Amino acid sequence: MQTAPMQTALRSTRTSESDRARAWTVQALRSVWAHQHDRVHDRIDLIERSLAALTGGCLDADLRREAERAAHMLAGSLGMFGFIGASDAAHKLELELVHPMPDRAPALRALLLGVRAGVQGTVTLCSDVTQARSTSTRARGLSTAYPR
């Protein structure tokens, strides 16, 4: 049977190992982000060009497909880097770009602005974002874990 001081020491060791692992993971994600940053902005620029073409009535099938694919790639990669809001906006763009309608261009531009603004933050672990949102929600007395 372990004594209380031994149990406390074991918990402390596990916590510090967990903290080191978390810090290593965040640093690794930040390193990957540094290499992916330009690619992410290229995808955002491609979607922006497609929206300009949509507004001008000259969005061809190839550019539409490229923009849809770019939005798909952004939705996945941004979520991995902890940019949850930007990932959600990119996913909505992806769905809209399947059959884009010119009258939806302002809404699509707003989504794209959300993506662009959302990638300006710091890379975080999704579990940290979820925990922060949950804590913030409890503090305001709301029942949803993902306030919109």
C-alpha positions in Angstrom: 0.0 0.0 0.0 1.3 3.4 -1.0 1.4 6.3 1.5 -0.2 9.7 0.7 3.2 11.4 0.1 4.1 8.6 -2.4 0.8 9.0 -4.2 1.2 12.7 -4.4 4.8 12.3 -5.8 3.5 9.8 -8.4 0.7 12.2 -9.5 3.2 15.0 -9.7 5.6 13.0 -11.9 2.7 11.9 -14.2 1.6 15.5 -14.5 5.0 16.9 -15.3 5.5 14.1 -17.9 2.1 15.0 -19.4 3.0 18.7 -19.4 6.3 17.9 -21.2 4.5 15.8 -23.8 1.9 18.5 -24.4 4.6 21.2 -24.8 6.6 18.9 -27.2 3.4 18.3 -29.2 2.6 22.1 -29.4 6.1 22.9 -30.4 6.0 20.2 -33.2 2.7 21.6 -34.4 4.1 25.1 -34.5 7.1 23.9 -36.5 4.8 22.1 -39.0 2.6 25.3 -39.1 5.7 27.4 -40.0 6.2 25.2 -43.0 2.5 25.1 -44.0 1.7 28.7 -43.5 2.4 29.8 -47.1 0.5 26.9 -48.5 -2.5 27.8 -46.3 -2.4 31.3 -47.6 -2.1 30.1 -51.2 -5.3 28.1 -50.7 -7.1 31.1 -49.2 -6.0 33.2 -52.2 -7.2 30.5 -54.7 -10.6 30.6 -53.0 -10.6 34.3 -53.2 -9.9 34.2 -56.9 -12.8 31.8 -57.4 -15.2 34.1 -55.5 -14.1 37.0 -57.7 -14.8 34.8 -60.8 -18.2 33.8 -59.3 -19.1 37.4 -58.7 -18.0 38.3 -62.3 -20.0 35.4 -63.8 -16.9 33.6 -65.1 -16.2 30.8 -62.6 -15.2 27.9 -64.7 -15.5 24.2 -63.6 -11.7 23.8 -63.1 -11.3 26.8 -60.8 -14.5 25.8 -58.9 -13.1 22.3 -58.4 -9.7 23.7 -57.3 -11.4 26.1 -54.8 -13.6 23.3 -53.4 -10.5 21.1 -52.9 -8.6 24.0 -51.3 -11.5 24.6 -48.9 -11.5 20.9 -48.1 -7.8 20.9 -47.4 -8.1 24.0 -45.3 -10.9 22.5 -43.2 -8.8 19.5 -42.3 -5.4 21.1 -41.8 -6.7 24.2 -39.9 -8.5 22.0 -37.4 -5.3 20.0 -36.8 -3.5 23.2 -35.9 -6.2 24.2 -33.5 -7.8 26.9 -35.6 -11.3 25.5 -35.0 -13.3 28.5 -36.1 -11.3 28.9 -39.3 -11.7 25.1 -40.0 -15.5 25.4 -39.5 -15.7 28.3 -41.9 -13.5 26.4 -44.5 -15.8 23.4 -44.2 -18.9 25.6 -44.9 -17.1 27.1 -47.9 -16.3 23.6 -49.2 -20.0 22.7 -49.0 -21.0 26.0 -50.7 -18.5 25.5 -53.5 -20.0 22.3 -54.7 -22.7 24.3 -56.4 -21.8 28.0 -55.9 -24.5 30.5 -56.6 -23.5 34.1 -57.5 -26.1 35.5 -55.0 -24.3 33.7 -52.2 -20.9 35.4 -53.0 -21.2 37.9 -50.1 -21.8 35.1 -47.6 -18.9 33.2 -49.1 -16.7 36.2 -48.8 -17.7 36.5 -45.2 -16.7 32.9 -44.6 -13.4 33.4 -46.3 -12.7 36.5 -44.1 -13.4 34.2 -41.1 -10.8 31.7 -42.4 -8.3 34.4 -43.1 -8.8 36.0 -39.7 -8.9 32.7 -37.9 -5.4 31.7 -39.0 -3.8 34.7 -37.4 -3.8 33.2 -34.0 -1.4 30.8 -32.2 -1.2 27.1 -32.9 -2.9 25.2 -30.0 -3.9 21.7 -29.3 -7.6 21.0 -30.0 -8.0 19.7 -26.5 -6.8 23.0 -25.1 -9.3 24.9 -27.3 -12.1 22.6 -26.2 -11.1 22.9 -22.6 -10.9 26.7 -22.9 -14.3 26.9 -24.6 -15.9 24.7 -22.0 -14.4 26.7 -19.1 -15.5 29.9 -20.7 -19.0 28.5 -21.2 -19.3 27.3 -17.6 -18.2 30.8 -16.4 -21.1 32.3 -18.4 -23.6 29.7 -17.3 -24.3 28.3 -20.7 -24.9 24.7 -21.5 -23.2 24.4 -24.8 -19.5 23.6 -25.1 -19.1 25.4 -28.4 -20.6 28.9 -28.3 -21.2 30.5 -31.7 
